[in-house]
Amino acid sequence: QDTFRKDQVWFCEKENNVTELFSLADFKVRKGVDNLESAYLSGRYGAVPYLK
């Protein structure tokens, strides 16, 4: 079972002092095929991963 629904995951990008916010629900995700964590860390969803 997934921890979050796609509409509960949001990404943001900042460019030229403008922040864009978008949802994972905006992307076509193939359930059972796409590994969301790997896709995010590889930059597939556009947002740059920030890990501390």
PyMOL commands that set and color helices and strands:
alter all, ss='L'
color gray80, all
select helices_A, chain A and resi 6-8+24-26+36-41
alter helices_A, ss='H'
color red, helices_A
select strands_A, chain A and resi 10-15+18-23
alter strands_A, ss='S'
color yellow, strands_A
deselect
rebuild
show_as cartoon
